[in-house]
Structure formats: C-alpha cells, structure tokens
Amino acid sequence: MHLEFTPEDRDFRAIVREFIDGNLPADIAARVHARMPLGKDDFTRWQRILHDRGWGVPAWPREFGGAGWTPIQQYIFEEECADAGAPMQLPFGPKMVGPVIMAFGNDFQLERFLPGIASGEDWWCQGFSEPGAGSDLASLKMRAERVSGPDGGHYLVNGQKTWTTYAHYADWIFCLVRTRSDGRPQEGISFLLVDMKTPGVSVRPIVMLDGGHEINEVWFENVEVPAGNLVGDENRGWTYAKFLLDQERTDIARVGRSKAALKYLKTIARRELDGGRPLIENQRFRDRIAQVEIELMALEITNLRALCTMARKRAPGPEPSLLKLKGSEIEQMLSELMMRALGHRSIPRVEGSIDANQPGEPIHSDFAAPLSGNYFNCRKTSIYGGSNEIQRNIISRMILGL
C-alpha cells in the first residue's frame, strides 16, 4: 500500500523541504538526530523561525493567525520536519489549549493568548493529571472556589498536578479544576488558564529513569486566578477536555516521527559492529522490522483519514483512540528495536546532564547513542493522553456498542 500525492502536494513538499534546508539551525538538527535532550531555547528558536515564515501554527485558520493548511499539507510539513531533524512543535499551545480557546474562549482570550502561542513567546503546559486522577481524570480534586470582587472577582485555587511536562519552562498552565462537588464528577469540572508566575504556584522536578528532567509536580496554594481566565462556562470543563483530548490523541500518532525513527533503525541495523554481521541479516530481526513498518503504513492511512474527517468539521469517531493506541505501540516497538540494534553501545543517558539546557558534549557517534534512555522514556507513551486500556474501552463502545 502506498500513498499517492497530487502534483500540488508534491510542489508544496518541495517548498517545505527547501525552507527547512535553508533555515533549520544545524546545531538543533544535530541534537535531534543524535537523540540528545533539547532545551527551551532549541524549541523556541525553531518556533520563532516558523512564525516569521507564517508557519508557526499551520493547522490554525488564517483568521486566527494560522497558515490555513489542509490536513495533507500539515502531514507533509510534519513529515519533512521529522526527516530533517527539526524539533517537534510542542503541542500544549498550538494543538491543545489554542484550539480550545478558538472554539470556546471569549474575545478577550482570543486576543490575549493566541498571538503568544503562535509566536512561541508564551510557553504552555498541561495541568490535567493528579495523584489518583490519571486515567480516571474525572476524579480530580484540585479545587477552584469563586470569590466575588471588582472586575468579576477571582478563583482561589488549591491542589496539585503531576507529570506536568516542561512546567519548569512554562509561562502558563491550562488546568482542569473542580468548581462543584455535587452531582456526577464530570459535571463539576472547569477549564482555567493560570499564569505560572502567580504567587502560590510552585514547581518541583521529577527526575526520570534516564536521568532527564522533563516532568514535574506543580503545587497551587491559595493561588488567585482572575475569573476572566475561565474558558467557556463554569462546570463545563469536561466537554472542553474531551475536545482537547481528541486533538492530543490524534497528535500522538506521530507518523512522521516514527517514519524517521524507522529510517534510523534500518541504518544502524545495517552496520557491522564489533566485527560481527549486520543485524539486518538476522531473519528474526528483519521480520520484526517488517512487522512494525507494515503497522506504520496502516497507521498513516488512518491518520490521514482522521485529519480529513476533522477538517470537514465532522465529529471524530474512534479514530483518535485508534491513533493514540497504535501510534504509542509503534513508537515503543521502534525504541526497543533501535536499542537492540545498537546493543551495548546503546547508552542510557547523557552523563552529567539532567537539565536539557546544559547537555554537555554530545556522546552520539557511529558507535554509541542514548537509545536505551529513549527506550525508557517511551514507556510513558501508552499512558499519557489516556492509557491504552482506556482507548480500547472507548473503541469497543463506539464500534461494538459494548
């Protein structure tokens, strides 16, 4: 099975490739290809470059500052970026809170927040998971109590969020908070935008198994949030969260990134290491590569179908859950096979570097790469965005009515 693009799509791909070749900083591309950790400056530099070209938020409509691209153009862009070694555009602003604000926010929120998301000036993080409220997100307990006052008053927020990716870099966090305790748990949740510089917000690092600092705990102690930072209606946050999670789960497919990883896997599997035969000559290992490649081709078709459905403003069916489920499994399979292909040369982490802003000297070469660290990190992909077990339940209900 092969995808055939139109002549217009092929012309668009050539434009994207030429731009990336001429504008992607070489030091950033080298770090991405070497599987090295990236710092805030790496992400924001690339976002500014894209924004200056008008490509900062390619999926957004033009009236909101986006490029207004078709789903196929967005796919081509992300595929070319992945192949060239560009950093992944972090989804928290452009693909999560941005679309929620566009769909449910008021005029003030549109004017205040969308430009900073598009330019990369404002860095966002996601405040959903809590201790005891991960896959069962509706059981969240972080409270926001409405306090009357001038200019609409404010919310007094208390509680904790966890596993918050890049919260130590973030300017803003979008949170699900409990604003009502009676009734069904889903009916008492609101969607709140919080300035990370507000007194009472504190961030505590969680150092991962590979030695990296990417995720955090975020604590809120009597944090005053203007009532104008409530998105949509109070106690309707669960509806907005489901809208956001459909966006997130589709994005987790990461077909372009997985295709680049597959290409890298084949490259290292063809190497002769330690005087031995290339691993690609091992029939069992070659069969595993073929299996993951076939599944990736099927995922690609499903991804494009889901994007086209969403572009036609139709409610997505089970596709976002399918994409999240298979996309995370494929990413995990590729991380395992890359680690196995490099064997003992697959090091766990960059020694002496926990903060990605201080990566030290790259360890990657023809003979070593931090692929076991990448393997550890990829274990989480089947959990975030809704665990794969939850996705199977959603798929069974939507397709089989179970």
CORRA-V994290 format. One record per pair of residues at least 24 apart in sequence whose ideal C-beta (glycine too) atoms are under 6 Angstrom apart, sorted by sequence separation. I is the first residue (numbers start at 1). GAP is how many residues later the second one is. D is the distance in whole Angstrom. If there is no record, write none. Layout:
I;GAP;D
I;GAP;D
//
This chain:
93;24;4
348;24;5
349;24;4
171;25;6
198;25;5
346;25;4
348;25;5
23;26;5
170;26;5
346;26;5
97;27;6
299;27;5
342;29;5
130;30;6
93;31;4
130;31;6
131;31;6
194;31;5
92;32;4
339;32;5
92;33;6
129;33;6
144;33;4
192;33;6
338;33;5
339;33;5
92;34;5
127;34;4
129;34;5
296;34;6
142;35;5
143;35;5
144;35;5
168;35;5
295;35;6
140;36;6
167;36;5
193;36;4
339;36;5
57;37;5
192;37;6
64;38;6
192;38;6
258;38;6
125;39;5
335;39;5
336;39;6
191;40;4
335;40;4
46;41;5
125;41;6
292;41;5
125;42;5
335;43;4
43;44;5
190;44;5
255;44;6
42;45;6
125;45;4
190;45;6
255;45;5
123;46;5
127;46;5
191;46;4
332;46;5
43;47;6
123;47;5
138;47;4
188;47;6
190;47;4
331;47;6
123;48;5
124;48;5
125;48;5
127;48;4
128;48;6
138;48;5
144;48;6
168;48;6
187;48;6
189;48;4
255;48;5
38;49;6
122;49;5
165;49;6
167;49;4
189;49;5
191;49;5
64;50;6
122;50;6
165;50;5
253;50;5
331;50;5
167;51;5
33;52;5
163;52;5
164;52;5
186;52;4
32;53;4
65;53;5
328;53;4
164;54;5
328;54;5
162;55;5
179;55;5
180;55;5
29;56;4
179;56;6
250;56;6
161;57;5
160;59;5
20;60;6
24;60;6
12;61;6
16;61;5
57;61;5
159;61;5
176;61;5
324;61;5
24;62;5
56;62;4
158;62;6
279;62;5
9;63;6
13;63;5
17;63;5
157;63;5
325;63;5
16;64;5
20;64;5
176;65;6
156;66;6
157;66;4
325;66;4
324;67;5
51;68;5
157;68;6
154;70;5
155;70;5
246;70;5
250;70;5
253;70;4
321;70;4
154;71;6
249;71;4
48;72;6
154;72;5
252;72;5
258;72;5
265;72;5
269;72;5
47;73;3
154;73;6
250;73;5
254;73;6
258;73;6
261;73;5
265;73;5
268;73;5
321;73;5
153;74;5
246;74;5
253;74;4
268;74;6
321;74;5
152;75;4
249;75;4
252;75;5
44;76;5
152;76;6
97;77;4
318;77;5
318;80;4
317;81;6
318;81;6
105;126;5
104;127;6
104;128;4
40;129;5
252;133;5
104;136;5
249;136;5
248;137;5
210;138;6
211;138;4
210;139;5
100;140;5
213;141;5
213;142;6
211;143;6
100;144;5
96;148;5
99;148;6
95;152;5
95;156;5
91;160;5
210;163;3
210;166;5
209;167;5
210;167;6
82;174;4
37;175;6
82;175;5
79;177;4
83;177;5
78;178;4
82;178;4
71;236;3
71;237;5
71;240;5
135;252;5
135;255;5
1;296;6
39;317;4
38;318;6
39;318;4
37;319;4
37;322;6
36;323;6
36;326;6
34;328;5
34;330;3
35;334;5
35;335;5
35;339;5
//
